[in-house]
Amino acid sequence: MESIWLTDMTAPDVAAIAARPARVAVIPLGSTEQHGPHLPLDTDTRIANAVVAAVLDRLAPGRYLGAPALCYGASGEHEGFAGTVSIGTEVLESVLVEYGRSACRWTRRVGFVNGHGGNVPALVGAVRRLRAEGRDVAWCAPLVDGADAHAGHTETSVLLHLCPADVRTERIEAGNSAPLSELMPMMRRGGLAAVSEVGILGDPRTATAAAGARILAAMVDGCARRIGEWNPGGTGMLA
């Protein structure tokens, strides 16, 4: 069987399969925010979508249902740059709670795959609340060891692999490569623009499509394992 996507189904189709044991709806969660002068605004959403698509192809057919991505998140730290649309942590948390409540009417489990770090506080709050209400909801993130923070080597490499025509390679330049822990105090006061004029944390000049393929594979491996084992921790994050 091929992957099953909510967008390809009718209501009776969903009803016919929703009662299967351990049915899981998997939802990519991204953002619409600046990613330097060279990457598209929906970079986080594209990566989350790609990870979910690959995870669905790998896990047991007929048990996992992909849903359309949620493409707006909590991106206030990027509002110093044009194109960013942030709905904030409070609103995002409310959206995720209502999403989980609604989806759990027809699926046994809901799993969010998060592509943007700024969404984490909202995810933690929403998933904790949903689980306290008795709903089997959890989340994970496509993380890889050694990744830089924003629009640098990691994300640029993945997009060079996924959609090279959409990467403005002629605009690539280095950003701020200092450790994120050192930059956070200034970012809390003035957003990402306070630490990087170009909106990049890392160095995309080293990015390649080959590296992107390896990085994406590692992201998929991690998320597929976590979703397949389904072992939520105290914050609802899949361990």
C-alpha positions as CSV (number, residue, x, y, z in Angstrom):
1,M,0.0,0.0,0.0
2,E,1.1,3.5,-0.7
3,S,1.0,6.3,1.9
4,I,-2.4,7.6,2.8
5,W,-3.0,11.4,2.8
6,L,-6.1,13.1,4.2
7,T,-6.2,15.4,1.3
8,D,-6.8,12.5,-1.1
9,M,-9.7,11.0,0.9
10,T,-13.4,11.6,1.4
11,A,-15.2,11.5,4.7
12,P,-16.5,7.9,4.2
13,D,-12.9,6.8,3.3
14,V,-11.6,8.1,6.6
15,A,-14.5,6.7,8.6
16,A,-13.9,3.2,7.0
17,I,-10.3,3.1,8.2
18,A,-10.3,5.3,11.3
19,A,-11.3,2.4,13.6
20,R,-8.1,0.4,12.8
21,P,-5.9,-0.2,15.9
22,A,-3.3,2.4,16.5
23,R,-4.4,4.6,13.6
24,V,-2.1,7.7,13.7
25,A,-2.6,11.0,12.0
26,V,0.7,12.7,11.3
27,I,0.8,16.5,10.8
28,P,3.7,18.6,9.6
29,L,4.1,21.8,11.6
30,G,6.2,24.6,10.0
31,S,6.3,28.3,9.7
32,T,6.2,31.2,7.3
33,E,9.3,33.3,8.1
34,Q,12.5,34.7,6.6
35,H,15.3,32.3,5.9
36,G,18.0,34.7,4.8
37,P,18.2,36.2,1.3
38,H,18.5,32.7,-0.4
39,L,15.9,30.4,1.0
40,P,12.1,30.6,0.7
41,L,9.8,31.7,3.5
42,D,8.2,28.2,3.8
43,T,11.6,26.4,4.3
44,D,10.5,24.9,7.7
45,T,7.2,23.7,6.3
46,R,8.9,22.1,3.2
47,I,11.3,20.2,5.4
48,A,8.6,19.0,7.8
49,N,6.4,17.9,4.8
50,A,9.3,16.0,3.3
51,V,10.1,14.2,6.5
52,V,6.4,13.2,7.0
53,A,6.1,12.0,3.5
54,A,9.2,9.8,3.9
55,V,8.1,8.6,7.3
56,L,4.7,7.5,5.9
57,D,6.4,5.6,3.1
58,R,8.5,3.7,5.6
59,L,6.1,2.8,8.4
60,A,3.4,0.2,8.3
61,P,0.9,0.9,5.5
62,G,-2.6,1.5,6.5
63,R,-1.9,2.7,10.0
64,Y,-0.5,6.2,9.3
65,L,-2.4,9.0,7.7
66,G,-0.7,12.2,6.6
67,A,-2.5,15.5,7.0
68,P,-1.9,19.0,5.4
69,A,0.8,21.0,7.0
70,L,0.1,23.8,9.5
71,C,2.3,26.5,7.9
72,Y,2.1,29.4,10.4
73,G,3.9,29.3,13.7
74,A,5.4,31.3,16.5
75,S,8.1,33.3,14.6
76,G,8.3,36.5,16.6
77,E,12.1,36.5,16.6
78,H,12.0,36.9,12.8
79,E,9.6,39.8,12.6
80,G,12.5,42.2,11.8
81,F,12.5,40.8,8.3
82,A,9.9,41.2,5.6
83,G,7.6,38.2,4.8
84,T,7.5,36.8,8.3
85,V,4.0,36.0,9.5
86,S,3.9,34.9,13.2
87,I,0.7,33.9,15.0
88,G,2.6,33.8,18.4
89,T,2.9,31.1,21.0
90,E,-0.5,31.7,22.7
91,V,-2.5,31.5,19.5
92,L,-0.5,28.5,18.1
93,E,-1.0,26.6,21.3
94,S,-4.8,27.2,21.0
95,V,-4.8,26.1,17.4
96,L,-2.9,22.9,18.3
97,V,-5.3,22.1,21.2
98,E,-8.4,22.6,19.0
99,Y,-6.7,20.6,16.2
100,G,-6.0,17.7,18.5
101,R,-9.5,17.7,20.0
102,S,-11.1,17.6,16.6
103,A,-8.8,15.1,15.0
104,C,-9.1,12.7,17.9
105,R,-12.8,12.3,17.1
106,W,-11.8,10.1,14.1
107,T,-8.2,9.0,14.8
108,R,-6.7,7.2,17.8
109,R,-3.5,9.1,17.8
110,V,-2.2,12.5,16.6
111,G,1.5,13.2,16.0
112,F,2.9,16.6,15.1
113,V,6.3,16.7,13.3
114,N,7.7,20.2,14.0
115,G,10.0,21.9,11.6
116,H,10.5,25.2,13.6
117,G,12.2,25.6,17.0
118,G,10.1,28.6,17.9
119,N,7.0,26.4,17.9
120,V,8.2,24.2,20.8
121,P,6.7,26.1,23.8
122,A,3.3,26.0,22.1
123,L,3.7,22.3,21.3
124,V,4.7,21.4,24.8
125,G,1.7,23.3,26.3
126,A,-0.8,22.0,23.8
127,V,0.3,18.4,23.9
128,R,0.4,18.4,27.7
129,R,-3.1,19.7,27.8
130,L,-4.4,17.2,25.3
131,R,-2.8,14.3,27.0
132,A,-4.3,15.5,30.4
133,E,-7.7,15.4,28.7
134,G,-7.1,11.8,27.8
135,R,-6.1,12.2,24.1
136,D,-3.2,10.3,22.7
137,V,-1.2,13.2,21.2
138,A,2.5,13.6,20.9
139,W,5.2,15.4,18.8
140,C,8.7,15.0,17.5
141,A,11.2,17.1,15.6
142,P,13.5,16.2,12.7
143,L,16.7,16.9,14.5
144,V,20.3,15.9,13.5
145,D,23.6,16.1,15.3
146,G,25.7,19.1,14.5
147,A,23.0,21.1,12.8
148,D,23.3,24.9,12.7
149,A,20.5,27.0,13.8
150,H,18.8,28.9,10.9
151,A,19.2,29.1,7.1
152,G,22.8,27.9,7.3
153,H,24.5,24.7,6.1
154,T,21.8,22.3,7.4
155,E,18.6,23.9,6.0
156,T,20.3,25.1,2.8
157,S,21.7,21.6,2.1
158,V,18.3,20.0,2.6
159,L,16.6,22.4,0.2
160,L,19.4,22.0,-2.4
161,H,18.4,18.3,-2.2
162,L,14.6,18.8,-2.2
163,C,14.1,21.8,-4.5
164,P,17.4,23.2,-5.9
165,A,15.6,25.6,-8.3
166,D,14.1,27.5,-5.3
167,V,17.5,28.2,-3.6
168,R,18.9,31.5,-4.7
169,T,22.5,30.3,-4.7
170,E,23.8,33.6,-6.0
171,R,22.6,35.3,-2.8
172,I,24.2,32.9,-0.4
173,E,26.4,34.5,2.3
174,A,27.7,33.6,5.7
175,G,25.7,34.4,8.8
176,N,26.5,34.5,12.5
177,S,28.1,31.2,13.5
178,A,28.4,31.8,17.2
179,P,26.9,29.3,19.5
180,L,23.1,29.8,19.9
181,S,23.6,29.9,23.7
182,E,25.7,33.0,23.3
183,L,23.3,34.7,21.0
184,M,20.0,34.1,22.9
185,P,20.2,37.1,25.3
186,M,20.5,39.5,22.4
187,M,17.9,37.6,20.4
188,R,15.4,37.8,23.3
189,R,15.8,41.6,23.3
190,G,16.0,42.3,19.6
191,G,15.1,39.2,17.7
192,L,17.3,37.5,15.1
193,A,18.0,40.8,13.4
194,A,20.0,41.9,16.5
195,V,22.6,39.1,15.9
196,S,22.5,38.7,12.1
197,E,21.8,41.4,9.5
198,V,21.1,38.8,6.8
199,G,18.9,36.6,9.0
200,I,21.2,33.6,9.0
201,L,22.7,31.6,11.9
202,G,25.4,29.4,10.4
203,D,27.2,29.3,7.1
204,P,25.2,28.2,4.0
205,R,28.3,28.5,1.8
206,T,29.3,24.9,2.6
207,A,25.9,23.5,1.7
208,T,25.5,20.8,-1.0
209,A,22.7,18.7,-2.2
210,A,24.6,15.5,-1.3
211,A,24.9,16.7,2.3
212,G,21.2,17.5,2.2
213,A,20.3,14.0,1.2
214,R,22.3,12.6,4.1
215,I,20.8,15.1,6.5
216,L,17.2,14.4,5.4
217,A,17.8,10.7,5.7
218,A,18.9,11.1,9.3
219,M,15.9,13.3,10.0
220,V,13.6,10.7,8.6
221,D,15.3,7.9,10.5
222,G,14.9,9.7,13.8
223,C,11.2,10.6,13.3
224,A,10.3,7.2,11.9
225,R,11.8,5.5,14.9
226,R,10.1,7.8,17.4
227,I,6.7,7.7,15.7
228,G,6.9,3.9,15.3
229,E,7.8,3.3,18.9
230,W,5.4,6.0,20.2
231,N,6.8,6.6,23.6
232,P,5.8,10.2,24.7
233,G,7.8,11.7,27.5
234,G,6.7,14.3,30.1
235,T,6.4,17.1,27.6
236,G,4.6,14.8,25.0
237,M,7.8,14.6,22.9
238,L,8.4,11.2,21.4
239,A,11.5,9.8,23.0
